[in-house]
Amino acid sequence: MKPALLIIFMLFMFLGSLFSQEKSLNTSEFPFLTGPYLGQKPPGTTPELFSNGNIFAGSRNRGFSKNGDHFCLVNVIRKGNKEDYIDYHMQIKDGRWTAPVPLDFDLELPVRYPFFHPNGEKILFGSYVNEEKKKKYDMDICIADYNSGNISNMKILGPMVNTSAPERHPAVSKDGTLYFYSIRESGKGGADIYYSNFINGKYQQAQNIGDMINTIGDEYNPFIAPDGSYLMFNSYNWNGIETDHHDIYISFKNKDDSWTKAVNAGDKINSAYDEWAAYVTADGKYFFFTSRKHSKGGAPAIYWVSTRIIDRLKKTD
């Protein structure tokens, strides 16, 4: 067997068996991976499975840090008719990528939806904070200092952002503006996207992003471009369009800071199966997303594509 194929096979077997057992990873068995994006060959304008779909089979992406030396992902574990999620992270140490280990930040409760701040010094994430909130599925957004994989000074964002409703999936632009989704009685549908401006070191009262993006359907998992020029999210039944799966949508910011009407990201990205978790790398080169099309509705896989596809969407908007 060729060395490259042997490495992929070993990695696939290693992660598959480990994730199914839900235990800590043994780094001594992890293949030797180096370089940007785990040493994978960059894609063109046609989406490709990240590492041929083998390294992270059954996983969805969270994203890379600003310097590209830390990667977060979530493994999806099927339990009967339900799915459970375990967040993992990897980083470069001594010139090579470490094996994925559970992401817990030394907290007693689960950490979800990690997002690296574009300034490279912060990380945001969701947590149930306490057992009472966990019972109600009332997740809050938190922020912490991030330095080469070390997490410190965790803070729960205050009532300007968090409420008695769940707040999830934070994303931040370079100017600090926070975007997330929440399920609030005052929303336009079920789940809506909200934003909170960051002024003088403080987050302001969160606002519904408006009906160019939010509809009577559900809008989830926002990603904001570092410069704030576009926002991507996933939805099913967006604007009343009846579907049985999630698609990725995109909206561009106008010069007056208003948003264009969101448009479907098109059939190069979306399929008859779920697509979600849109994310663009800090260098602006690659667009990652998660899809079930490879398994025809089964286990998810991570895809990536050149961001030139986003430029084309803007031209056709």
C-alpha positions in Angstrom: 0.0 0.0 0.0 1.3 3.5 -0.9 2.4 5.6 2.2 -0.2 8.3 1.7 -3.0 5.8 1.4 -1.7 3.9 4.4 -1.7 7.1 6.6 -5.3 7.9 5.6 -6.4 4.3 6.3 -4.6 4.3 9.7 -6.1 7.6 10.7 -9.6 6.6 9.6 -9.5 3.4 11.6 -8.0 5.2 14.6 -10.6 8.0 14.8 -13.5 5.7 13.9 -12.8 3.3 16.7 -11.9 6.0 19.2 -15.0 8.2 18.6 -17.3 5.2 18.8 -15.9 4.4 22.3 -16.1 8.0 23.4 -12.8 8.1 25.3 -9.5 10.0 25.3 -7.3 9.7 22.2 -3.9 8.0 22.2 -1.5 10.3 20.5 1.0 7.6 20.0 -1.3 6.0 17.3 -2.0 9.2 15.5 -0.5 9.6 12.0 2.2 12.2 11.4 0.5 15.3 9.9 2.3 18.6 9.3 1.6 21.9 7.5 -1.3 24.3 7.0 -4.7 22.6 7.0 -3.3 19.3 8.2 -1.1 19.2 5.1 -4.1 18.7 2.7 -4.0 19.8 -0.9 -6.1 23.0 -1.2 -9.3 22.8 -3.3 -10.4 24.8 -6.3 -13.9 26.2 -6.9 -15.5 22.7 -6.7 -16.1 21.5 -3.1 -14.0 18.6 -2.0 -14.1 16.3 1.0 -11.5 17.6 3.6 -8.8 14.9 3.6 -10.9 12.7 1.3 -13.5 12.5 4.0 -11.5 9.9 5.9 -9.7 11.8 8.6 -12.9 13.3 10.0 -15.5 10.9 8.8 -18.7 11.5 10.8 -17.6 15.0 11.9 -18.5 18.6 11.3 -16.1 21.5 11.3 -15.8 24.3 13.8 -12.8 26.2 12.4 -9.1 27.1 12.5 -7.5 29.7 14.7 -6.1 32.9 13.2 -2.6 31.5 12.8 -4.0 28.1 11.6 -2.3 26.2 14.4 -5.4 25.1 16.2 -8.4 23.3 14.7 -11.8 22.6 16.4 -14.3 20.0 15.2 -17.3 18.0 16.5 -17.8 14.3 16.2 -21.4 13.2 15.6 -22.3 10.0 17.3 -25.6 8.3 16.3 -27.5 6.8 19.3 -30.6 5.2 17.9 -32.7 7.9 16.3 -30.8 10.7 18.0 -27.4 12.2 17.5 -25.0 13.2 20.3 -22.1 15.7 19.8 -18.6 15.8 21.3 -16.4 18.7 20.5 -12.7 18.1 19.9 -9.6 20.2 19.2 -6.2 19.7 17.6 -3.1 21.9 17.5 0.4 22.0 16.2 3.1 21.0 18.7 6.7 20.4 17.9 5.9 20.8 14.2 3.1 18.3 13.9 -0.6 18.1 14.5 -1.7 16.5 17.7 -4.5 13.9 17.9 -8.0 15.3 18.6 -8.8 15.5 22.3 -12.1 16.5 23.9 -12.6 20.3 24.3 -13.6 21.0 27.8 -11.6 24.0 28.9 -11.5 22.4 32.4 -15.2 23.2 32.8 -17.6 20.7 34.4 -20.3 21.3 31.8 -20.1 20.8 28.0 -18.5 23.3 25.8 -20.1 23.8 22.4 -19.7 25.9 19.2 -16.1 27.2 19.8 -15.3 30.2 17.6 -11.8 31.8 17.3 -11.9 35.6 17.4 -10.3 37.2 14.4 -7.8 39.0 16.6 -6.3 35.7 17.6 -6.5 36.5 21.3 -10.0 35.3 22.2 -12.3 32.3 21.8 -16.0 32.3 22.2 -18.2 29.3 22.9 -21.5 28.1 24.3 -22.0 26.4 27.7 -24.9 25.5 29.9 -23.0 27.3 32.8 -24.8 25.4 35.5 -27.0 22.3 36.0 -30.2 24.3 36.1 -29.6 25.8 32.7 -28.6 22.4 31.4 -31.9 21.0 32.4 -33.7 23.7 30.4 -31.3 23.5 27.5 -30.6 27.2 28.2 -27.1 27.6 26.7 -25.2 30.9 27.2 -22.4 32.5 25.2 -19.1 32.8 26.9 -15.7 34.3 26.0 -12.2 33.6 27.2 -8.6 34.5 26.5 -6.8 32.3 24.0 -3.0 31.9 23.7 -1.5 29.0 21.8 -4.1 26.5 23.0 -4.2 27.8 26.5 -7.6 29.1 27.8 -8.0 31.5 30.7 -10.2 34.2 32.1 -13.5 32.7 31.0 -16.5 35.1 31.3 -20.2 34.6 30.7 -21.4 37.4 28.5 -24.0 39.5 30.4 -27.7 40.1 29.9 -27.2 42.3 26.9 -26.5 39.0 25.0 -27.7 36.1 27.2 -31.3 35.7 28.2 -33.6 33.0 29.6 -33.8 31.7 26.1 -30.9 29.6 24.6 -28.1 31.6 22.8 -25.8 29.5 20.6 -23.2 29.4 17.9 -21.3 32.7 18.4 -19.3 34.4 15.5 -17.4 37.6 15.6 -16.1 40.1 13.1 -12.8 42.0 13.5 -14.5 45.0 15.1 -15.9 42.8 17.8 -19.6 42.7 16.6 -21.1 39.4 17.8 -23.6 37.3 15.9 -25.4 34.3 17.2 -28.8 32.5 17.0 -31.4 32.4 19.7 -34.9 31.0 20.0 -36.9 33.9 21.5 -40.6 34.5 21.7 -40.1 37.9 20.1 -38.4 36.4 17.1 -39.7 36.3 13.5 -39.8 32.5 13.4 -38.3 29.7 15.5 -34.6 30.3 15.6 -33.4 33.8 14.5 -30.0 35.4 14.1 -29.1 38.3 16.4 -26.2 40.7 16.7 -24.6 42.8 19.4 -22.3 45.7 18.7 -19.1 46.0 20.7 -18.6 49.6 21.9 -16.1 50.9 24.4 -15.2 47.4 25.5 -18.8 46.3 26.1 -21.4 44.4 24.2 -24.6 46.3 23.6 -28.2 45.1 23.7 -28.6 42.3 21.1 -30.8 43.1 18.2 -32.7 40.9 15.7 -30.7 41.1 12.5 -33.9 41.8 10.5 -36.1 40.3 7.8 -33.6 40.4 5.0 -32.1 37.3 6.8 -34.6 36.1 9.4 -37.9 34.7 8.3 -40.8 32.6 9.5 -38.5 29.7 9.1 -35.5 28.8 11.3 -32.1 30.5 10.8 -29.1 28.8 12.5 -25.3 28.9 12.8 -24.2 32.3 11.6 -20.8 33.0 10.3 -19.7 36.6 9.8 -16.8 37.5 7.5 -13.9 39.0 9.5 -14.5 42.4 7.8 -18.2 42.1 8.3 -18.9 42.2 4.6 -21.1 39.1 4.4 -23.0 36.7 6.7 -23.6 33.0 6.0 -26.1 30.8 7.9 -28.1 27.6 7.4 -31.9 27.2 7.3 -34.7 24.9 6.5 -38.1 26.3 5.5 -36.3 29.6 4.9 -38.9 32.3 4.0 -41.6 29.7 4.1 -40.0 27.5 1.4 -40.9 23.9 2.5 -37.8 21.6 2.6 -36.8 18.6 4.6 -33.1 19.6 4.9 -30.8 22.5 5.7 -29.3 24.7 3.0 -26.6 27.4 3.4 -27.6 31.0 2.6 -25.5 34.2 2.3 -26.3 37.9 2.6 -24.0 40.8 1.7 -23.7 44.0 3.6 -24.5 47.2 1.7 -22.5 50.5 2.0 -25.2 51.9 4.4 -24.7 48.8 6.7 -28.0 47.3 5.6 -28.1 43.7 4.4 -29.1 42.3 1.0 -31.9 39.8 0.8 -30.2 36.4 1.7 -29.8 34.0 -1.3 -29.3 30.3 -1.5 -25.6 29.5 -1.9 -26.4 27.4 -4.9 -26.1 23.8 -6.1 -22.3 23.7 -5.9 -22.7 24.0 -2.1 -26.2 22.8 -1.4 -27.8 19.4 -2.3 -30.9 17.4 -1.5 -29.3 16.7 1.9 -28.2 18.8 4.9 -25.6 21.5 4.5 -24.6 23.6 7.4 -21.8 25.1 9.6 -20.4 27.5 7.0 -17.0 29.0 7.9 -14.2 30.9 6.2 -10.6 30.6 7.2 -8.9 33.7 8.7 -6.7 34.1 5.6 -9.9 34.4 3.5 -8.9 31.6 1.1 -11.2 28.7 2.0 -14.8 28.1 2.7 -15.6 25.1 4.9 -19.0 23.6 5.5 -20.5 20.3 6.6 -22.8 18.1 4.4 -24.5 14.8 4.4 -24.5 14.5 0.6 -21.5 12.1 0.6 -23.5 9.6 2.7 -26.8 10.4 1.1 -28.4 11.7 4.3 -26.3 9.6 6.7 -23.2 10.6 8.6 -21.9 14.2 8.0 -18.5 15.0 6.5 -16.4 18.2 6.2 -16.0 19.9 2.8 -13.9 22.8 1.7 -13.8 25.0 -1.4 -12.0 28.2 -2.6 -13.7 31.4 -1.5 -13.8 32.5 -5.1 -17.2 30.8 -5.1 -18.4 33.5 -2.6 -17.1 36.2 -5.0 -19.2 34.7 -7.8 -22.3 34.7 -5.5 -21.9 38.4 -4.8 -21.7 39.1 -8.5 -24.9 37.3 -9.2 -26.7 38.8 -6.1 
